Amino acid sequence: MILFLPRPISIANLSNNIITFLYEVRGKGTHIISKLNQGGDKLELLGPLGNGFDLNIKGKIALISGGIGIAPMIYLAKELEGDIDFYCGFRNEVYYIDIIKEDVDNLFISTEDGSLGHKGFITELFDPKKYDVVLTCGPTPMMKKKFGRCVKI
Ligand SMILES: Cc1cc2nc3c(=O)[nH]c(=O)nc-3n(C[C@H](O)[C@H](O)[C@H](O)COP(=O)(O)OP(=O)(O)OC[C@H]3O[C@@H](n4cnc5c(N)ncnc54)[C@H](O)[C@@H]3O)c2cc1C
């Protein structure tokens, strides 16, 4: 058995008593997770932890994700009610967008290499004036850029 401190991973979906995690292999911990075998190996989970998102928000909502920051936003899009526009940015490989499509009004995609959707950063597509609430998860520079735009309103 391998023991190491827990790594924070978001709940990407919860349905029929099955929890889905979506993770990117970054270092040692996520590499070990990627080598686990279905049916035999076991993981210890602690949670849910953290504050979560407020699900009582109303109005026109923008969800903005960058890279693997999409993970918590998938479940959030399912749980929120209202008008939701989902903006997801990727470096090159695009994932999980078919599942998201079912739960949102509009889906905007960007890739840095231009392989799908807008070529560039997702923040370039986003106009904060169109929204009552903006929720985001992703790399800090992306969130800072988005937040900078929001406070100008
Ligand atoms: C709230 C939150 C939610 C997240 N949700 C997701 C998600 O849904 N999907 C996803 O892919 N990523 C998610 N992340 C990012 C994810 O937690 C990191 O990518 C992951 O921790 C990387 O772990 P690693 O061991 O692969 O990488 P590493 O870079 O090897 O390790 C990560 C950290 O653990 C430390 N560490 C390494 N080994 C040890 C050890 N033996 N003992 C103690 N510390 C050690 C490192 O110094 C480093 O700070 C989330 C992060 C946060 C904060």
The ligand as a MOL file (V3000), in Angstrom:
LIG
                    3D

  0  0  0     0  0            999 V3000
M  V30 BEGIN CTAB
M  V30 COUNTS 53 58 0 0 0
M  V30 BEGIN ATOM
M  V30 1 C -9.8360 22.8540 -4.4060 0
M  V30 2 C -9.0380 22.1660 -5.4950 0
M  V30 3 C -9.6910 21.3290 -6.3710 0
M  V30 4 C -8.9680 20.6820 -7.3740 0
M  V30 5 N -9.6330 19.8540 -8.2280 0
M  V30 6 C -8.9430 19.2050 -9.1910 0
M  V30 7 C -9.6160 18.3080 -10.0960 0
M  V30 8 O -10.8200 18.0760 -10.0280 0
M  V30 9 N -8.8650 17.6850 -11.0270 0
M  V30 10 C -7.5030 17.8870 -11.1200 0
M  V30 11 O -6.8670 17.2910 -11.9980 0
M  V30 12 N -6.8470 18.7300 -10.3010 0
M  V30 13 C -7.5330 19.3720 -9.3180 0
M  V30 14 N -6.8630 20.2030 -8.4810 0
M  V30 15 C -5.4030 20.3080 -8.6210 0
M  V30 16 C -4.7770 19.0490 -8.0010 0
M  V30 17 O -5.0220 19.0430 -6.6030 0
M  V30 18 C -3.2580 18.9910 -8.2500 0
M  V30 19 O -3.0310 18.9340 -9.6460 0
M  V30 20 C -2.7200 17.7530 -7.5780 0
M  V30 21 O -2.6590 17.9750 -6.1820 0
M  V30 22 C -1.3650 17.4350 -8.1050 0
M  V30 23 O -0.8600 16.3470 -7.3260 0
M  V30 24 P 0.4040 15.5170 -7.8030 0
M  V30 25 O 0.8740 14.6970 -6.6690 0
M  V30 26 O 0.1130 14.8200 -9.0850 0
M  V30 27 O 1.4320 16.6820 -8.1450 0
M  V30 28 P 2.7250 17.1280 -7.3520 0
M  V30 29 O 3.0850 18.4410 -7.9440 0
M  V30 30 O 3.7370 16.0530 -7.3410 0
M  V30 31 O 2.2360 17.3280 -5.8560 0
M  V30 32 C 1.2450 18.2830 -5.5050 0
M  V30 33 C 1.6140 18.8880 -4.1740 0
M  V30 34 O 1.8180 17.9110 -3.1770 0
M  V30 35 C 3.1150 18.0510 -2.6000 0
M  V30 36 N 3.6230 16.7160 -2.3080 0
M  V30 37 C 4.1530 15.8550 -3.1990 0
M  V30 38 N 4.4960 14.7160 -2.5860 0
M  V30 39 C 4.1740 14.8700 -1.2650 0
M  V30 40 C 4.2660 14.0580 -0.0980 0
M  V30 41 N 4.7730 12.8250 -0.1210 0
M  V30 42 N 3.8300 14.5540 1.0580 0
M  V30 43 C 3.3230 15.7890 1.1250 0
M  V30 44 N 3.1900 16.6180 0.0680 0
M  V30 45 C 3.6270 16.1550 -1.0940 0
M  V30 46 C 3.9240 18.7670 -3.6370 0
M  V30 47 O 4.9760 19.5020 -3.0300 0
M  V30 48 C 2.9150 19.6750 -4.2900 0
M  V30 49 O 2.7410 20.8740 -3.5510 0
M  V30 50 C -7.5670 20.8820 -7.4920 0
M  V30 51 C -6.9210 21.7330 -6.6030 0
M  V30 52 C -7.6410 22.3740 -5.6220 0
M  V30 53 C -6.9260 23.3070 -4.6760 0
M  V30 END ATOM
M  V30 BEGIN BOND
M  V30 1 1 1 2
M  V30 2 1 2 3
M  V30 3 2 2 52
M  V30 4 2 3 4
M  V30 5 1 4 5
M  V30 6 1 4 50
M  V30 7 2 5 6
M  V30 8 1 6 7
M  V30 9 1 6 13
M  V30 10 2 7 8
M  V30 11 1 7 9
M  V30 12 1 9 10
M  V30 13 2 10 11
M  V30 14 1 10 12
M  V30 15 2 12 13
M  V30 16 1 13 14
M  V30 17 1 14 15
M  V30 18 1 14 50
M  V30 19 1 15 16
M  V30 20 1 16 17
M  V30 21 1 16 18
M  V30 22 1 18 19
M  V30 23 1 18 20
M  V30 24 1 20 21
M  V30 25 1 20 22
M  V30 26 1 22 23
M  V30 27 1 23 24
M  V30 28 2 24 25
M  V30 29 1 24 26
M  V30 30 1 24 27
M  V30 31 1 27 28
M  V30 32 2 28 29
M  V30 33 1 28 30
M  V30 34 1 28 31
M  V30 35 1 31 32
M  V30 36 1 32 33
M  V30 37 1 33 34
M  V30 38 1 33 48
M  V30 39 1 34 35
M  V30 40 1 35 36
M  V30 41 1 35 46
M  V30 42 1 36 37
M  V30 43 1 36 45
M  V30 44 2 37 38
M  V30 45 1 38 39
M  V30 46 1 39 40
M  V30 47 2 39 45
M  V30 48 1 40 41
M  V30 49 2 40 42
M  V30 50 1 42 43
M  V30 51 2 43 44
M  V30 52 1 44 45
M  V30 53 1 46 47
M  V30 54 1 46 48
M  V30 55 1 48 49
M  V30 56 2 50 51
M  V30 57 1 51 52
M  V30 58 1 52 53
M  V30 END BOND
M  V30 END CTAB
M  END
